[in-house]
């Protein structure tokens, strides 16, 4: 969404103080619209990152980062995965990152609208939160599945060192 350069500069300056904004921002809203790189540091995204510690992975967890019209069912079929083999299953939605399937319809995940393809900042925020989840559940065995959109990001190298990495190509 184009805007005047001074307005965009002001928005970027304000986003540098996202932690302070989050302190005074109400936590429940109707929708989250991703409108560009500054949305990746909005208070809702920062709040979500802090709440990742509430997610328990169990002993074995699946994390799936796919884009476009791909589905979890399509991934499972393509890779011959049985979801019952995992204690928990997380999908990844930029800019928030991993979320348990059970939270799929809740705010902010279920009410967020994000563009396809996602920009670099949105992918970065999501993958930073994937890394946080992996590090918070140090004893768990993670399987991270992603498609080509995600695989090209530099943070994937770090993710590969912390779990079983499985690239997938879906039609």
Phi and psi in degrees as GROMACS dihedral restraints (atoms count N, CA, C in turn):
[ dihedral_restraints ]
;  ai    aj    ak    al  type     phi  dphi    fc
    3     4     5     6     1   -70.7    20    10
    4     5     6     7     1   148.7    20    10
    6     7     8     9     1  -149.0    20    10
    7     8     9    10     1   170.1    20    10
    9    10    11    12     1   -64.5    20    10
   10    11    12    13     1   139.2    20    10
   12    13    14    15     1   -52.4    20    10
   13    14    15    16     1   -43.4    20    10
   15    16    17    18     1   -63.7    20    10
   16    17    18    19     1   -34.3    20    10
   18    19    20    21     1   -66.7    20    10
   19    20    21    22     1   -42.9    20    10
   21    22    23    24     1   -64.6    20    10
   22    23    24    25     1   -40.5    20    10
   24    25    26    27     1   -60.9    20    10
   25    26    27    28     1   -41.9    20    10
   27    28    29    30     1   -64.1    20    10
   28    29    30    31     1   -41.4    20    10
   30    31    32    33     1   -63.0    20    10
   31    32    33    34     1   -41.8    20    10
   33    34    35    36     1   -63.9    20    10
   34    35    36    37     1   -39.0    20    10
   36    37    38    39     1   -65.0    20    10
   37    38    39    40     1   -43.9    20    10
   39    40    41    42     1   -62.6    20    10
   40    41    42    43     1   -39.1    20    10
   42    43    44    45     1   -67.0    20    10
   43    44    45    46     1   -17.1    20    10
   45    46    47    48     1   -67.2    20    10
   46    47    48    49     1   -17.4    20    10
   48    49    50    51     1  -112.1    20    10
   49    50    51    52     1    34.2    20    10
   51    52    53    54     1   -60.8    20    10
   52    53    54    55     1   -35.5    20    10
   54    55    56    57     1   -61.3    20    10
   55    56    57    58     1   -43.2    20    10
   57    58    59    60     1   -66.8    20    10
   58    59    60    61     1   -42.2    20    10
   60    61    62    63     1   -60.8    20    10
   61    62    63    64     1   -41.1    20    10
   63    64    65    66     1   -61.0    20    10
   64    65    66    67     1   -34.8    20    10
   66    67    68    69     1   -58.6    20    10
   67    68    69    70     1   -34.9    20    10
   69    70    71    72     1  -105.8    20    10
   70    71    72    73     1     0.1    20    10
   72    73    74    75     1   -84.2    20    10
   73    74    75    76     1   136.5    20    10
   75    76    77    78     1   -69.8    20    10
   76    77    78    79     1   146.5    20    10
   78    79    80    81     1   -88.7    20    10
   79    80    81    82     1   -16.0    20    10
   81    82    83    84     1  -114.0    20    10
   82    83    84    85     1   133.6    20    10
   84    85    86    87     1  -145.0    20    10
   85    86    87    88     1  -178.9    20    10
   87    88    89    90     1   -88.6    20    10
   88    89    90    91     1   -48.8    20    10
   90    91    92    93     1  -144.0    20    10
   91    92    93    94     1   157.1    20    10
   93    94    95    96     1  -123.9    20    10
   94    95    96    97     1   115.8    20    10
   96    97    98    99     1  -106.9    20    10
   97    98    99   100     1   121.7    20    10
   99   100   101   102     1   -82.3    20    10
  100   101   102   103     1   117.0    20    10
  102   103   104   105     1  -114.9    20    10
  103   104   105   106     1     5.2    20    10
  105   106   107   108     1   146.4    20    10
  106   107   108   109     1  -174.2    20    10
  108   109   110   111     1   -54.3    20    10
  109   110   111   112     1   -32.3    20    10
  111   112   113   114     1   -71.8    20    10
  112   113   114   115     1   -21.1    20    10
  114   115   116   117     1   -67.8    20    10
  115   116   117   118     1   -24.0    20    10
  117   118   119   120     1   -67.5    20    10
  118   119   120   121     1   -14.7    20    10
  120   121   122   123     1  -119.3    20    10
  121   122   123   124     1    22.6    20    10
  123   124   125   126     1   -69.1    20    10
  124   125   126   127     1   157.8    20    10
  126   127   128   129     1   -53.7    20    10
  127   128   129   130     1   -36.8    20    10
  129   130   131   132     1   -62.1    20    10
  130   131   132   133     1   -37.5    20    10
  132   133   134   135     1   -71.2    20    10
  133   134   135   136     1   -42.3    20    10
  135   136   137   138     1   -64.8    20    10
  136   137   138   139     1   -42.1    20    10
  138   139   140   141     1   -61.8    20    10
  139   140   141   142     1   -43.5    20    10
  141   142   143   144     1   -60.2    20    10
  142   143   144   145     1   -43.3    20    10
  144   145   146   147     1   -60.4    20    10
  145   146   147   148     1   -39.3    20    10
  147   148   149   150     1   -67.8    20    10
  148   149   150   151     1   -26.4    20    10
  150   151   152   153     1   -90.0    20    10
  151   152   153   154     1     2.0    20    10
  153   154   155   156     1   -59.7    20    10
  154   155   156   157     1   -27.5    20    10
  156   157   158   159     1   -63.8    20    10
  157   158   159   160     1   -14.6    20    10
  159   160   161   162     1   -76.6    20    10
  160   161   162   163     1   -15.2    20    10
  162   163   164   165     1   -89.2    20    10
  163   164   165   166     1   124.9    20    10
  165   166   167   168     1  -104.2    20    10
  166   167   168   169     1   129.9    20    10
  168   169   170   171     1   -86.6    20    10
  169   170   171   172     1   -22.6    20    10
  171   172   173   174     1    78.5    20    10
  172   173   174   175     1  -159.1    20    10
  174   175   176   177     1   -81.4    20    10
  175   176   177   178     1   -32.9    20    10
  177   178   179   180     1  -138.3    20    10
  178   179   180   181     1   126.4    20    10
  180   181   182   183     1  -132.6    20    10
  181   182   183   184     1   146.8    20    10
  183   184   185   186     1  -110.2    20    10
  184   185   186   187     1   131.2    20    10
  186   187   188   189     1  -121.9    20    10
  187   188   189   190     1   124.0    20    10
  189   190   191   192     1  -121.3    20    10
  190   191   192   193     1   120.6    20    10
  192   193   194   195     1  -118.0    20    10
  193   194   195   196     1   102.9    20    10
  195   196   197   198     1  -129.3    20    10
  196   197   198   199     1   159.6    20    10
  198   199   200   201     1  -127.0    20    10
  199   200   201   202     1   172.6    20    10
  201   202   203   204     1    67.5    20    10
  202   203   204   205     1  -136.5    20    10
  204   205   206   207     1   -95.6    20    10
  205   206   207   208     1     6.0    20    10
  207   208   209   210     1   -62.5    20    10
  208   209   210   211     1   150.5    20    10
  210   211   212   213     1  -125.2    20    10
  211   212   213   214     1   161.2    20    10
  213   214   215   216     1   -60.7    20    10
  214   215   216   217     1   -40.2    20    10
  216   217   218   219     1   -61.4    20    10
  217   218   219   220     1   -40.6    20    10
  219   220   221   222     1   -63.6    20    10
  220   221   222   223     1   -39.8    20    10
  222   223   224   225     1   -63.9    20    10
  223   224   225   226     1   -47.5    20    10
  225   226   227   228     1   -60.5    20    10
  226   227   228   229     1   -41.1    20    10
  228   229   230   231     1   -66.8    20    10
  229   230   231   232     1   -45.8    20    10
  231   232   233   234     1   -63.7    20    10
  232   233   234   235     1   -36.6    20    10
  234   235   236   237     1  -101.4    20    10
  235   236   237   238     1     0.8    20    10
  237   238   239   240     1    56.7    20    10
  238   239   240   241     1    46.5    20    10
  240   241   242   243     1   -94.8    20    10
  241   242   243   244     1   140.4    20    10
  243   244   245   246     1  -109.5    20    10
  244   245   246   247     1   115.4    20    10
  246   247   248   249     1   -61.2    20    10
  247   248   249   250     1   -23.2    20    10
  249   250   251   252     1   -69.6    20    10
  250   251   252   253     1   -12.2    20    10
  252   253   254   255     1   -79.1    20    10
  253   254   255   256     1    -6.7    20    10
  255   256   257   258     1  -114.7    20    10
  256   257   258   259     1   139.9    20    10
  258   259   260   261     1   -70.8    20    10
  259   260   261   262     1   -31.2    20    10
  261   262   263   264     1  -148.3    20    10
  262   263   264   265     1   151.8    20    10
  264   265   266   267     1  -128.8    20    10
  265   266   267   268     1   128.4    20    10
  267   268   269   270     1  -119.4    20    10
  268   269   270   271     1   136.9    20    10
  270   271   272   273     1  -101.4    20    10
  271   272   273   274     1   161.0    20    10
  273   274   275   276     1  -119.4    20    10
  274   275   276   277     1   125.9    20    10
  276   277   278   279     1  -126.4    20    10
  277   278   279   280     1   119.2    20    10
  279   280   281   282     1   -71.0    20    10
  280   281   282   283     1   149.0    20    10
  282   283   284   285     1   -88.8    20    10
  283   284   285   286     1     3.7    20    10
  285   286   287   288     1   -73.2    20    10
  286   287   288   289     1   -44.9    20    10
  288   289   290   291     1   109.0    20    10
  289   290   291   292     1  -147.4    20    10
  291   292   293   294     1   -75.7    20    10
  292   293   294   295     1   143.4    20    10
  294   295   296   297     1  -145.4    20    10
  295   296   297   298     1   143.4    20    10
  297   298   299   300     1   -66.7    20    10
  298   299   300   301     1   147.7    20    10
  300   301   302   303     1   -52.0    20    10
  301   302   303   304     1   -35.1    20    10
  303   304   305   306     1   -62.8    20    10
  304   305   306   307     1   -20.6    20    10
  306   307   308   309     1   -99.4    20    10
  307   308   309   310     1    11.2    20    10
  309   310   311   312     1   -55.1    20    10
  310   311   312   313     1   -34.6    20    10
  312   313   314   315     1   -99.4    20    10
  313   314   315   316     1     4.9    20    10
  315   316   317   318     1   -94.5    20    10
  316   317   318   319     1   162.6    20    10
  318   319   320   321     1   -76.3    20    10
  319   320   321   322     1   137.6    20    10
  321   322   323   324     1   -93.7    20    10
  322   323   324   325     1   -10.4    20    10
  324   325   326   327     1   -60.2    20    10
  325   326   327   328     1   -55.1    20    10
  327   328   329   330     1   -68.4    20    10
  328   329   330   331     1   -24.5    20    10
  330   331   332   333     1  -105.3    20    10
  331   332   333   334     1    17.4    20    10
  333   334   335   336     1  -100.7    20    10
  334   335   336   337     1   140.9    20    10
  336   337   338   339     1  -118.7    20    10
  337   338   339   340     1   122.3    20    10
  339   340   341   342     1  -126.7    20    10
  340   341   342   343     1   149.4    20    10
  342   343   344   345     1   -76.7    20    10
  343   344   345   346     1   158.1    20    10
  345   346   347   348     1  -125.1    20    10
  346   347   348   349     1   122.9    20    10
  348   349   350   351     1   -78.0    20    10
  349   350   351   352     1   156.2    20    10
  351   352   353   354     1   -79.4    20    10
  352   353   354   355     1   148.8    20    10
  354   355   356   357     1   -79.2    20    10
  355   356   357   358     1   170.4    20    10
  357   358   359   360     1   -58.7    20    10
  358   359   360   361     1   -42.4    20    10
  360   361   362   363     1   -64.9    20    10
  361   362   363   364     1   -39.6    20    10
  363   364   365   366     1   -65.5    20    10
  364   365   366   367     1   -42.4    20    10
  366   367   368   369     1   -64.8    20    10
  367   368   369   370     1   -40.7    20    10
  369   370   371   372     1   -61.3    20    10
  370   371   372   373     1   -48.5    20    10
  372   373   374   375     1   -58.9    20    10
  373   374   375   376     1   -43.5    20    10
  375   376   377   378     1   -64.6    20    10
  376   377   378   379     1   -44.7    20    10
  378   379   380   381     1   -71.6    20    10
  379   380   381   382     1   -31.5    20    10
  381   382   383   384     1   -60.7    20    10
  382   383   384   385     1   -38.8    20    10
  384   385   386   387     1   -74.3    20    10
  385   386   387   388     1   -30.0    20    10
  387   388   389   390     1   -61.5    20    10
  388   389   390   391     1   -46.2    20    10
  390   391   392   393     1   -60.2    20    10
  391   392   393   394     1   -40.7    20    10
  393   394   395   396     1   -60.0    20    10
  394   395   396   397     1   -44.3    20    10
  396   397   398   399     1   -61.3    20    10
  397   398   399   400     1   -43.9    20    10
  399   400   401   402     1   -62.2    20    10
  400   401   402   403     1   -43.0    20    10
  402   403   404   405     1   -71.6    20    10
  403   404   405   406     1   -32.5    20    10
  405   406   407   408     1   -73.1    20    10
  406   407   408   409     1   -21.2    20    10
  408   409   410   411     1  -117.1    20    10
  409   410   411   412     1    58.1    20    10
  411   412   413   414     1   -56.4    20    10
  412   413   414   415     1   -34.5    20    10
  414   415   416   417     1   -83.0    20    10
  415   416   417   418     1    -8.0    20    10
  417   418   419   420     1   -83.5    20    10
  418   419   420   421     1   152.2    20    10
  420   421   422   423     1   -97.2    20    10
  421   422   423   424     1   119.6    20    10
  423   424   425   426     1  -107.3    20    10
  424   425   426   427     1   141.4    20    10
  426   427   428   429     1  -115.1    20    10
  427   428   429   430     1   120.1    20    10
  429   430   431   432     1  -109.8    20    10
  430   431   432   433     1   118.2    20    10
  432   433   434   435     1  -111.4    20    10
  433   434   435   436     1   131.7    20    10
  435   436   437   438     1  -147.4    20    10
  436   437   438   439     1   158.6    20    10
  438   439   440   441     1   -97.6    20    10
  439   440   441   442     1  -177.4    20    10
  441   442   443   444     1   -60.2    20    10
  442   443   444   445     1   -30.2    20    10
  444   445   446   447     1   -58.9    20    10
  445   446   447   448     1   -42.2    20    10
  447   448   449   450     1   -84.4    20    10
  448   449   450   451     1   -35.7    20    10
  450   451   452   453     1   -60.4    20    10
  451   452   453   454     1   -25.6    20    10
  453   454   455   456     1   -79.7    20    10
  454   455   456   457     1   -13.9    20    10
  456   457   458   459     1   -72.6    20    10
  457   458   459   460     1   139.1    20    10
  459   460   461   462     1   -60.2    20    10
  460   461   462   463     1   -28.0    20    10
  462   463   464   465     1   -68.2    20    10
  463   464   465   466     1   -16.5    20    10
  465   466   467   468     1   -61.1    20    10
  466   467   468   469     1   -34.4    20    10
  468   469   470   471     1   -57.1    20    10
  469   470   471   472     1   -42.4    20    10
  471   472   473   474     1   -70.9    20    10
  472   473   474   475     1   -39.3    20    10
  474   475   476   477     1   -61.7    20    10
  475   476   477   478     1   -39.7    20    10
  477   478   479   480     1   -59.5    20    10
  478   479   480   481     1   -27.3    20    10
  480   481   482   483     1   -79.5    20    10
  481   482   483   484     1   -12.4    20    10
  483   484   485   486     1  -111.4    20    10
  484   485   486   487     1    -3.8    20    10
  486   487   488   489     1  -161.0    20    10
  487   488   489   490     1   176.8    20    10
  489   490   491   492     1   -79.7    20    10
  490   491   492   493     1   120.9    20    10
  492   493   494   495     1  -101.1    20    10
  493   494   495   496     1   128.1    20    10
  495   496   497   498     1  -129.8    20    10
  496   497   498   499     1   105.6    20    10
  498   499   500   501     1   -75.9    20    10
  499   500   501   502     1   149.2    20    10
  501   502   503   504     1  -136.5    20    10
  502   503   504   505     1   142.6    20    10
  504   505   506   507     1  -116.9    20    10
  505   506   507   508     1   120.2    20    10
  507   508   509   510     1  -115.4    20    10
  508   509   510   511     1   143.7    20    10
